[in-house]
Amino acid sequence: MKRKLKRNMELIGIALILVGMFAILIGFLILAFSKNAKVEGGGIMFVGPIPIIFGTSMKMVYVVMFLALVIMLLYLFLILFLWR
């Protein structure tokens, strides 16, 4: 069971990396072909269970806060229900 869970977690990690790379590529292409481009950004840095959130506007900070909440809930779900 543990070996199967480890394999699934590896596949989930690889899939998340590929989704992130695809999202960056799509964002770059949209930015490159748009006439009036306005760039905003934000990010999360987890230090243990505590997220450090930053962004270029309050809108991006709220988006990143939502993503941080989703990531923390996903992590909690994985810890509580899948690692038994």
C-alpha positions in Angstrom: 0.0 0.0 0.0 2.8 2.4 0.9 4.6 1.7 -2.3 1.5 2.4 -4.4 0.8 5.7 -2.4 4.4 6.8 -3.0 4.0 6.1 -6.7 0.8 8.1 -6.9 2.3 11.0 -5.0 5.2 11.0 -7.5 2.8 11.1 -10.4 0.7 13.9 -8.8 3.9 15.9 -8.3 5.0 15.5 -11.9 1.5 16.4 -13.1 1.5 19.6 -11.0 4.9 20.6 -12.4 3.7 20.1 -16.0 0.4 22.0 -15.3 2.4 24.9 -13.9 4.8 25.0 -16.9 1.8 24.9 -19.3 0.1 27.8 -17.4 3.3 29.9 -17.7 3.5 29.1 -21.4 -0.1 30.1 -22.0 0.3 33.3 -20.0 3.4 34.2 -22.0 1.6 33.6 -25.3 -1.4 35.6 -24.3 0.8 38.5 -23.1 2.9 38.3 -26.3 -0.1 38.6 -28.7 -2.2 41.1 -26.8 -2.3 44.8 -27.8 -2.6 46.4 -24.4 -0.9 44.2 -21.9 -1.0 44.8 -18.2 1.1 42.4 -16.1 0.2 41.5 -12.6 1.8 38.8 -10.4 1.8 37.3 -7.1 3.3 34.3 -5.2 3.2 32.1 -2.2 6.2 30.9 -0.1 5.4 28.3 2.5 7.6 28.3 5.6 6.4 25.2 7.3 2.6 25.5 7.6 2.7 29.3 7.3 2.2 31.0 3.9 4.0 34.2 3.0 1.9 35.9 0.3 3.0 38.7 -2.0 1.6 40.4 -5.1 1.7 43.5 -7.3 -1.9 44.5 -6.5 -4.6 43.7 -3.9 -6.5 41.7 -6.6 -3.5 39.4 -7.0 -3.0 39.1 -3.3 -6.6 37.9 -2.9 -6.1 35.4 -5.7 -2.9 34.1 -4.1 -4.6 33.9 -0.7 -7.3 31.7 -2.2 -4.7 29.5 -3.8 -2.8 29.3 -0.5 -6.0 28.2 1.2 -6.7 25.5 -1.4 -3.1 24.2 -1.2 -3.2 24.1 2.6 -6.6 22.2 2.5 -5.2 19.8 -0.1 -2.2 19.1 2.0 -4.3 18.6 5.1 -6.6 16.2 3.2 -3.5 14.2 1.9 -2.0 14.0 5.4 -5.2 13.0 7.2 -6.8 10.6 4.7 -4.2 9.1 2.4 -1.2 8.5 4.7 -2.7 5.9 7.0 
